């Protein structure tokens, strides 16, 4: 055979040997790309449907993220590992514009609800809700238009959260640019921003007491757009944020965005406490009846060994004290005890 023909045949076989794996690899990559695009489109559709559900309540669409990779795996496990809804510049009475961030972990959901972006009446292992107030909102409350909030020990973007803040601004009542160090505390339902140290007293003509009082602030945290009582307060990124955590909670759509009416969300109970409230009300009514009977019925002195029981004592059924004691509820524990709060989602510009 002609040596040239042998060389050509060998060259064609070599090219074919390399071409087949490349074609197979390219085909596999195209299939993966198509699956990824389809998975992303399916997740985006669910996120948009949830955003469209919330939009009429806010007047604009929130930022929605539904996790899980691939997203279609959630359709088989019926569980979303994590998701969040973030709302920026929601106007709330008393606070002005605020930012909220609600994050859910391990959400149990049906297949149809997931496709529809419907998280109403689902169950989450953990729900973390945050409300962030920036320097503009807090400055309006304090009548300090140029208020600046910063980390007292680390002003870098990675400074993290802190329970103390440095407040700098010009209170209208004092007319000088001042700076103080303040503590952030929650005691019961009340939030306190308590200035402790004057860092800059201006021209030194003002009294320390007046400077500290100009930056003092407190309010009832039940007025915050949170689903329950705030359990943590901190400062990060030039904002002060409040956080509430709930475990093994039934999620409702109105939990995912801030309401414009303070206290509205607290009207929706999360646990079946109706029977407990009924028992407490019944006991209170029963005790009031006993008290009124005892006051209205005169009790005459009886002999020491008399078998006659006064009429007022006959109104009390047997074992009433035991029944009352048996139904007395135990005080609820702190559901958020031991949970480490997380800083607010995203960066904030003041």
C-alpha positions, 0 to 999 in steps of 0.5 A: 500500500502507498505509504501516503495513504497509510499516513492519511488513514492514521491521521484521520483515525487520530482526529476521530479518536480525539473528536468523539470525547470532545463532542461527548463532553460538549453535549454533556455541558450543554445538557447541564447548562440547559438543566441549570437554566431550567432550575434557575427559571423555576426558582425565579418563578417561585420567587416572583410569585411570592414577591407579587403576593407581598407587593400589594401590601407594600406598594413595591416588590421586596427582594425574595430568595428561595434556596436549595441547589438544585432548586428542583430537589426541594420538590422531592424533599418537600423542604426548603433549606433556607429562604429570606424576604428583604424589604428596603425603605418601608414606611412605618409610623413613629420610625419612618423608613426602615429595612426588614429582613426575615429569614426562614430555615428548614421550611416544610412545604408542599410541592404545589405551594413551592411552585406557587411561591406560597409560604402561608401555613408552612412550618419553619424550624427557625424564623429570624426577623430583623428591623433596622433603623438607620441614622436618618430615622433615629435622627428624626426621632432625636431631632438631630438631622445630621446624626451619625452612628458608628461602631465605637471600637472598629469603624471598618466595614467588617467591624461586626455588631456591637451593643454600644454605639458612638453617636455624633451630631448637632442637636437642634436644642444645643446647636453644637456638634457633639459626640457620645458613647451610648449603650443599647439595651432591651429591658422587658418590652422597653428599648433604651439607648443610654448615653454614658460618656461624652466624647466631644463636648463642642466648645465646652460650654454645655453641661454634661447632663444636657449633652447626654440627654440630647442623645437619650432615646427609649420606646416600647419595642412592641411598636416595631414591625416584628412578629414577636417581642424583640430579644436582641438589639445591636448596631452594625453598618451605621444602623441599629437593628432589632431581632426576634427569633422563633423556633418550630413556628407556623409561618404566615405570609404577613410574617414576611413583610413589615406592617404599617400598623404597629401591633397588627401582626401580634393579633395572629396567635402562633400557638393554640392558647385559646383553651388556656385563655378560656380557662384563665377567664373562667377561673377569674370569673369563678373567683369573682363570684365567690368573692361577691357571694362571701361579701353579700352573705353575712356569716353568723358565729357558729359553735366550735363543734357545729356540723352546720356549714355557712351558706357562703361556703356551700357555694364552693364546689369540692376540690375547687382549690385542687382543680384551680391548681391543676390548671395553673399554667407554667410561665413560658420560657425564653425561646431565644435563650442561647441563640446567637443573633445574626447581624442584619442582612446587607450593608446600609448607607446612612 
